[in-house]
Amino acid sequence: MPTTLTLKNIPDEIYQRLKASAVTHRRSLNSEAIVCLETVLLPGRIAPSERLARARALRAALPASKFRAHDIDALKREDRL
């Protein structure tokens, strides 16, 4: 069962940034706070920027001559026929 948490003495700058983030993501202040806590505290979830960095690192490690973008696109089209 979910628990209610009350936060006191939140610095103004933190509150304003959380509020702006909630508006940007079209979430309530409460939902945005939960998402922020989940991002930091739950090890199974990673931030989109971290996922993108990992994908770029994996791609950089591949041999460039073997996996060119136009070759991959051609193989995708072949499979769709």
N, C-alpha and C positions, 0 to 999 in steps of 0.2 A: 504494500500500500504506500502511495506517495506520502512524503512528509512535507510539512510546511516549514519554511525557513524564513526568518526575519533578519535582514541585514541592517546594522546601524552604523552610523558614522562613515558612510561611503564618501570618499573624497569627491568633490564637485567635478573634477576632470574625468574621473572614472565613470561617474553617473552620466555625464554629458556624452562621453564616447559610447557607452552602452546604449543610451537612448538613440543616438544617431545610427548606430549599427542596427538597432531594432527597426528603425524607420526604413533603412536601406534594404533590409531583408524582409520587410513587411511582416514583422512578428511583434507580438506584445513584448513589453519590457521583461516580463517574467519568462517568456519562452526564449528570448535572446539570452538571458542570464543562464538558463539551463543549457542551451547550446554551447555557450562559452565554457561552462563548467565541464560538460561532457568532452569537449575538444581537448581540454587540458588533463582531465582526470581519467578518462577511459582509454586504455592503451590500444584497444582494437580499432579505434577510429583515428584517421589521420586527416589533417587539413588538406584542402584541395591543392594548396601551393606545395605542400610536401609530396603529395601524390604526383604532381606534375614534375617536380624536381627528380623524383625517382624514375619516372618514365623517360625523362631526358637523359639521365645517366645510363639507363639500360640501352637506350637507342644509340648513345655515343659509343658504347662498348661493342656494338655489332660491327662486323666488317662492312665498310661502306660499299664495297664493290658487289657484295652479295645481296644486299637488301636496299635497293634504290626505290624511291617512292613510285616512279612510273612502272617499275616491274611489279611492285605490290599491287598497284591499281589494275594492271593488266591481268594478274592472277585472280583478283577479285571478280573482274568482269567475266573471265572464263568460267568461274564457278557458278555464276548467275545464269549462264546460257542453258 
